[in-house]
Amino acid sequence: MSRYRLLPTLAQEAILRAHCGHARYVWNLAAFFDPGNPAGRPGWRKAGRNEGFRIVAVRPGHVRRLSRKTGQVWVPKAGWVRFRWSRAVPPETRSYRVSMDRAGRWHVAFAVIPDPVLAPGNEQVVGIDRGVAVAAALSTGELLHVVGLTARERRRMRRLERKLVRTRHGSNRRGRVRLAIARLKARETDRRKDWAEKASTSLARRFDLIRVEDLRIKNMTRSAKGTPQDPGRNVRAKAGLNRGILRSGWGLLVRRLEEKAPGRVERIKPAFTSQRCSACGQVDGKSRESQAVFRCTACGYACHADVNAARNIAAGHAVTARGGNGITRPVNREPQLLLHSE
């Protein structure tokens, strides 16, 4: 999808909202009865959350450029709706989707399959260890951090969340507070997506083979609340960990890597990658002194703990998710006596 910011007028926005309501009604009523969909019952679409509709059978004249930064797209009953021409629109577009997020922003996404990023041909392998404190640690020693909300924005978010609790359900004041919270969350999501796009493109251009841990993120972020008969433990701590994992963009980064570098991404089982010394191969849980420090109890090799795990992933010591032993390839194992600084 190639997405652009849509700029409808107030009258056009009312028509777009009506289209979204019709699409939501049809989805909730009869999408489930599609015999060609073996996945089971789809999720219920709620008003005000991920609203949108799709327009098919697009003709070449339905998208046109007005100026260097402005374009127009044809929407039935709404007419020509302007959008920001932030980059060239793919000429082979045959359909597009108009959507509105919870922050009230409208977008148009043109359906197109982009060309994959060409491999550099240098036969270099990189391992990626994903974490919460460090979103992605590379076997080269690089530490990649997701750009989230600033300290000032986080303080504002906490104030708004406390203010939301004191509002009355259905009131206009509650609606304004919810919109302000949604705008902050949308800003955080945009920054995470931008980070994932830039990081995945850079990795696809620099390395021939990219190895990542085969993580079941959905299971890892499952709630620990439990049931009234069997309540969970450390529920608040687990909820905080889940939020940290989702903010780090683990799944988004790997998905974009697999789309940009098809056939060049391998998933490695994560067993003992954080406990194995990438220099001598010794496996000992005591070698990881803290979240950031790894010091081998056998050979004394020391480096950033996430970088050490990434080097084990790059070497392919574990069994791959597709079965069979991973192919061991040489990685950079030069002596490093000092800890890598973040």
Buried (B, 14 or more C-beta within 10 A) or exposed (E): EBBBEBBBEEEBBEBBBEBBEEBBEEBBEEEEEEEEEEEEEEEEBEEBEEBBBEBEEBEEEBBEEEEEEEBBBBBEEBEEBBBBBEEEBBEEBEEBBBBBBBBEBBBBBBBBEEEEBEBEEEEBBBBBBBBBBBBBBBBBBBBBEBEBBEEEEEEBBEEBEEBBEEBEEEEEEBEEBBEBBBBBBBBBBBBBBEBBBEBBBEBBEBBBBBBBBBBEBEEEBEEBEEEEEEEEEEEEEBBEBBEBBBBBBBBBBBBBBBBBBEEBBBBBBBBBBBBBBBBEEBBEEEBBEEEBBBBBEEBEBBBBBBBBBBBBBBBBBBBBEEEEEBEEBEBEEEEBEEBBEE
